[in-house]
Amino acid sequence: MISKFKLNILWLENKLGISIDQIQSDGPIPLTKFVFWPKSDAYDQIRLQLSTRPWILNEDKRRLLDSTASIMARWQKDYSNTRTAENNSLSNDQEMN
């Protein structure tokens, strides 16, 4: 049987929320609680929560963690770009005054 998983993402301005569900025929089953990054070490929290699920194959755990890391990197890049743009805007405003 092939396991299917769903990453739930809350893409917020100052933080990223991530949780994982396992999809069954009768609906999703939460595997992890929502963890918020950068407030907490979301990657390690998800890794620890997945480690308590022995029925999930190690390969699936690795793919879920790789996806989590990829999403976190994308959020961090967007967050950094937004901060840089805001700082540039503030600098330009100050120069005009």
C-alpha positions as CSV (number, residue, x, y, z in Angstrom):
1,M,0.0,0.0,0.0
2,I,1.3,3.4,-1.0
3,S,1.1,6.0,1.8
4,K,0.0,9.5,0.9
5,F,0.8,12.5,2.9
6,K,-0.3,16.2,2.9
7,L,1.8,19.1,4.2
8,N,-0.4,21.8,5.6
9,I,1.2,25.2,5.3
10,L,0.4,28.5,7.0
11,W,2.5,31.0,5.0
12,L,2.3,34.1,7.2
13,E,4.2,37.4,7.1
14,N,6.4,36.8,10.1
15,K,6.3,33.0,10.5
16,L,5.7,29.7,8.7
17,G,3.4,27.0,10.1
18,I,3.8,23.4,9.0
19,S,2.0,20.2,9.9
20,I,1.7,16.8,8.2
21,D,-1.4,14.6,7.7
22,Q,-1.5,11.1,6.4
23,I,-4.3,10.6,3.8
24,Q,-6.5,7.6,4.3
25,S,-9.6,6.5,2.4
26,D,-11.8,8.0,5.2
27,G,-10.0,11.3,5.4
28,P,-6.8,12.9,6.7
29,I,-5.1,11.7,10.0
30,P,-2.9,14.3,11.7
31,L,0.6,13.0,12.1
32,T,2.2,16.2,13.5
33,K,0.9,19.2,15.3
34,F,1.4,22.6,13.7
35,V,4.9,23.9,14.4
36,F,5.8,27.5,13.7
37,W,9.2,28.7,12.3
38,P,11.3,30.6,13.0
39,K,9.8,30.8,16.5
40,S,10.7,27.2,17.1
41,D,13.0,24.7,15.4
42,A,10.2,23.3,13.2
43,Y,12.4,20.9,11.3
44,D,13.5,19.1,14.5
45,Q,10.1,19.1,16.0
46,I,8.6,17.5,12.9
47,R,11.5,15.0,12.7
48,L,10.9,14.0,16.4
49,Q,7.1,13.7,15.8
50,L,7.6,11.5,12.8
51,S,10.1,9.3,14.6
52,T,7.3,8.3,16.9
53,R,5.3,6.9,13.9
54,P,6.9,3.5,13.3
55,W,4.4,2.6,10.5
56,I,5.8,5.4,8.3
57,L,8.7,4.1,6.1
58,N,12.0,5.8,6.6
59,E,12.1,6.8,3.0
60,D,8.7,8.6,3.4
61,K,10.0,10.3,6.5
62,R,13.1,11.5,4.6
63,R,10.9,12.8,1.8
64,L,8.6,14.7,4.2
65,L,11.6,16.2,6.0
66,D,13.2,17.2,2.7
67,S,9.9,18.9,1.6
68,T,9.7,20.6,5.0
69,A,13.3,22.0,4.6
70,S,12.6,23.1,1.0
71,I,9.4,25.0,2.1
72,M,11.3,26.6,5.0
73,A,14.1,27.7,2.7
74,R,11.6,29.2,0.2
75,W,9.8,31.1,3.1
76,Q,13.1,32.4,4.4
77,K,14.1,33.6,1.0
78,D,10.8,35.4,0.5
79,Y,10.9,36.8,4.0
80,S,14.5,38.1,3.5
81,N,13.5,39.6,0.1
82,T,10.5,41.3,1.7
83,R,12.7,42.7,4.6
84,T,15.3,44.0,2.1
85,A,12.6,45.7,0.0
86,E,11.1,47.3,3.1
87,N,14.5,48.5,4.3
88,N,15.3,49.9,0.9
89,S,11.9,51.7,0.9
90,L,12.6,53.2,4.3
91,S,16.1,54.3,3.1
92,N,14.6,56.0,0.1
93,D,11.9,57.7,2.2
94,Q,14.5,59.1,4.6
95,E,16.6,60.4,1.7
96,M,13.6,62.3,0.3
97,N,12.9,64.0,3.5
